[in-house]
Amino acid sequence: MTDTLARRATTLDDKYEVQNDWVYLTGMQALVRLPLQQRARDAAMGWNTAGYISGYRGSPMGRYDMELWAAEAQLKKANVVFRAGLNEDLAATAIWGSQQVGNFAGAQVDGVFGIWYGKGPGVDRSGDALRHANLAGTAPRGGVICLAGDDHGAKSSTVANFSDPIFMAVGIPILYPSNTQELLDYGLHGIAMSRYSGCWVALKVVTDVVEGGGSVCVSVDAPQIHTPAQPAMPADAQGHGVHIRAVDMALPQEQRLYVYKIHAALAYAQCNGLNRITVHPAAAKVGIVAAGKAWQDLLQALAQMGWSEQHLQDWGIRLLKVGMIWPLDPQIVREFAAGLDTVVVVEEKRPILEDQLRTILYGQAQAPQLVGKYFDGSVFDPLRSAMAFPDYGEVSPPLIAQVLRRALQARLPAAAFAATTPLESQS
């Protein structure tokens, strides 16, 4: 008989208390773990910080407040305060105020990191508060992340939710996690990015990701976070940089946001590899781009089609996984697109990635053809060809396989499609 494997004692609190190990978390539990993990990281650096969470419930963020209340003991121990907002606007305004800690006498901590949450319509109605708060900025040891619950398929909403254009309009960079691990990791990156750049940072949380779950690696050293060597902007005569000020004016705020802060967020994303080419054959002619849930759908479609990583290498197909969907990094786009004839952009709703790719590549010699919302042409072009990925509803692995077959059949060897398992199409 074999010896019984030794097992450590486990409790339901492990999901929030175990460090340097693997734990199983639902997507919502990963978002509860986020402030606890941030506080642990700060403590390891010798920083005396606190956390403040406020927002308003709504599916797919409908259980966040319930899970936070259930973790009250752990939050209190970590010096994290949760106060559900009367509405999304007031919640955002309160978190904006938390960033003023340190600008006035009497502060008891080095900084307060803030977490705002709400579903898509909450982002819509809070545009004014979000705009003012993002223009004002964040504290160097504070930082703010916005958890935006997007219900792309209107599974529990009166309208389909899609927050990206609102965040873009108010100048808030957007991170888009594709699984439970990334909900935690991108959340931590978002707070670090916010501290460095002075921007509020959005975390796009869609139904399929937050209502899922998985094994998550937790450690005060994970993910590895690197701050760019270059300061986000030169300090002025009073020593001010990109961060929030006790007294500020509208036009200087706007200048800092669009000349320095958003560019600093992009520099952070580059420094930490938030966008990465995952398959990179040197002689590639075809590229595929996706982010968030669409990335997972793409991987499932490739698996069902029988396209392994070795096949992608042999057939010259590059894959680009985008972690920060706005602003999109021109550097990695040009590296990815070099030598390509065709780029397929897999995304739901409006062509956020596609339009940025087109802008970045416009005017380059031998720029690739873009297949996104249409097989050729842009959304409002009357000469566009047939629709590929609709700018409404959701995408699915069968639809992705169908588009790839049509877009790439003439560009790949016959063997690429000979062994493909037929997939149900999506109208």
Secondary structure, DSSP 4 states (H G I P E B T S, - for coil): -PPPPP-----TTHHHH--SEEEEEEHHHHHHHHHHHHHHHHHHTT--EEEEEEE---TTSTTHHHHHHHTHHHHHHTTEEE---SSHHHHHHHHHHHTTBTTBTT--SSEEEEEEEEEHHHHHHTHHHHHHHHHH---TT--EEEEEEE-TT-SSSSS----HHHHHHTT--EE---SHHHHHHHHHHHHHHHHHH---EEEEEEHHHHT-EEEEEEBTTBS-----SS-SS---TTS--SS--SS--HHHHHHHIIIIIHHHHHHHHHHTTSSEEEE--TT--EEEEEEHHHHHHHHHHHHHHT--HHHHHHHTEEEEEESEEES--HHHHHHHHTT-SEEEEE-SSS-HHHHHHHHHHTT-TTPPEEESSBSSS-TT-TT--SBSS-SSS---HHHHHHHHHHHHTTTS-THHHHTPPP-----
